[in-house]
Amino acid sequence: MSQRIKNAKRRHAVRLMAVMLVYLAMVFAAARLEDLVTSKLILTLLALAPAAPMGLACYVYLRGHQQMDEREQSINANAAGLALMISVIAATIAGFLQSFGVVVIEDAMLWFASFLILVWGGVRLFMGGDC
């Protein structure tokens, strides 16, 4: 692997981690401020605030994907498809378990994106790609 590709991967990882840290900071800040705010408009803005860094993360990811070679793009796409299938099956199972009263999952939809990203990373490593 050339030094140029290694540097591009490193820049991509740093950018993505920085955006995810901003996301986590916004989630925790919004959760802490939620009880202090009574205005519906401000509550709506607080609830939507973490979506901005997630959108930026999608942009950073797509830029990194465009800079990959064809092999890495193929591994990436296959891992994404398999991760989506696994995550949808897991979400369906969790939904049925909750509807039958076997488990209680509070705010389940908040965890789906994080779960999907973790599964994608695991599948990508399993398939021979770098994360």
matplotlib code that plots the C-alpha trace (Angstrom):
import matplotlib.pyplot as plt

x = [0.0, 1.4, 2.2, -0.5, -3.2, -2.0, -2.1, -5.6, -6.9, -5.4, -7.0, -10.3, -10.2, -9.2, -12.1, -14.6, -13.6, -13.7, -17.2, -18.3, -16.8, -18.9, -21.9, -21.4, -20.8, -24.1, -26.0, -24.8, -25.3, -28.8, -29.7, -28.4, -30.2, -33.5, -34.9, -34.0, -35.9, -39.7, -40.0, -41.2, -39.1, -35.9, -36.7, -37.2, -33.8, -32.1, -33.6, -32.5, -29.0, -27.2, -28.5, -26.2, -22.9, -24.4, -25.1, -21.5, -20.3, -22.1, -20.4, -17.0, -17.6, -18.7, -15.6, -13.4, -15.3, -14.6, -10.9, -10.7, -9.4, -11.9, -11.0, -11.7, -14.9, -16.1, -15.3, -17.0, -20.1, -20.5, -19.9, -22.5, -25.1, -24.4, -24.4, -27.7, -29.2, -27.9, -29.1, -32.6, -32.9, -31.6, -34.0, -36.9, -36.0, -35.7, -39.0, -40.8, -39.1, -40.2, -43.8, -44.0, -42.8, -39.5, -37.3, -37.7, -35.6, -36.1, -35.4, -34.6, -34.5, -31.7, -29.4, -30.0, -27.5, -24.8, -25.5, -25.5, -22.1, -20.6, -21.9, -20.6, -17.1, -17.1, -18.2, -15.7, -12.9, -14.1, -14.2, -10.6, -10.9, -9.4, -11.8]
y = [0.0, 3.3, 6.1, 8.3, 5.7, 5.3, 9.0, 9.3, 6.5, 8.2, 11.5, 9.9, 8.1, 11.2, 13.2, 10.5, 10.2, 13.9, 14.1, 11.2, 12.9, 16.0, 13.7, 12.2, 15.6, 16.9, 13.8, 14.2, 18.0, 17.6, 15.0, 17.2, 20.3, 18.5, 18.9, 22.6, 23.6, 24.1, 25.6, 23.1, 24.9, 24.6, 21.0, 20.2, 21.8, 19.9, 16.7, 17.3, 18.7, 15.3, 14.8, 17.5, 15.7, 12.4, 14.1, 15.4, 11.9, 10.6, 13.2, 12.4, 8.6, 9.1, 11.2, 8.5, 5.9, 7.8, 7.8, 4.0, 1.7, -0.7, -3.6, -1.6, -0.2, -3.7, -4.9, -1.8, -2.2, -5.9, -5.3, -2.5, -4.8, -7.7, -5.4, -3.9, -7.4, -8.5, -5.3, -5.5, -9.1, -8.1, -5.2, -7.4, -10.0, -7.3, -5.8, -9.2, -9.9, -6.6, -6.9, -10.4, -8.9, -10.9, -7.8, -4.1, -1.9, 1.8, 4.1, 1.3, 3.5, 5.6, 2.6, 1.3, 3.5, 2.8, -0.9, -0.8, 1.0, -1.5, -4.5, -2.9, -2.5, -6.1, -7.5, -5.3, -6.7, -10.2, -9.7, -8.6, -4.8, -2.1, 0.0]
z = [0.0, -1.0, 1.5, -0.3, 0.4, 4.0, 4.6, 3.0, 5.3, 8.3, 7.4, 6.8, 10.2, 12.0, 10.4, 11.1, 14.7, 15.2, 13.8, 16.0, 19.1, 18.2, 17.9, 21.3, 22.9, 21.3, 22.5, 26.1, 26.1, 24.7, 27.3, 30.1, 28.9, 28.2, 31.7, 31.9, 28.8, 28.6, 25.1, 22.5, 19.8, 21.8, 22.8, 19.1, 18.2, 21.0, 19.8, 16.2, 17.1, 17.0, 13.4, 12.1, 13.0, 11.7, 8.4, 8.4, 9.2, 6.1, 4.0, 5.4, 4.9, 1.3, 0.6, 2.0, 0.0, -3.2, -2.5, -2.0, -4.7, -6.3, -4.0, -0.9, -2.4, -3.1, 0.4, 1.8, -0.2, 0.5, 4.2, 4.3, 2.6, 5.0, 8.0, 7.0, 6.7, 10.1, 11.7, 10.2, 11.4, 14.9, 15.1, 14.0, 16.6, 19.3, 18.3, 18.6, 21.9, 23.2, 21.9, 23.6, 26.9, 27.0, 27.1, 27.6, 25.3, 26.0, 23.1, 20.7, 17.6, 19.2, 19.2, 15.7, 13.9, 16.4, 16.2, 12.4, 12.4, 14.8, 12.8, 9.6, 11.2, 12.4, 9.1, 7.2, 9.4, 8.9, 5.1, 5.1, 4.9, 7.2, 9.2]

ax = plt.figure().add_subplot(projection="3d")
ax.plot(x, y, z, "-o")
ax.set_aspect("equal")
plt.show()
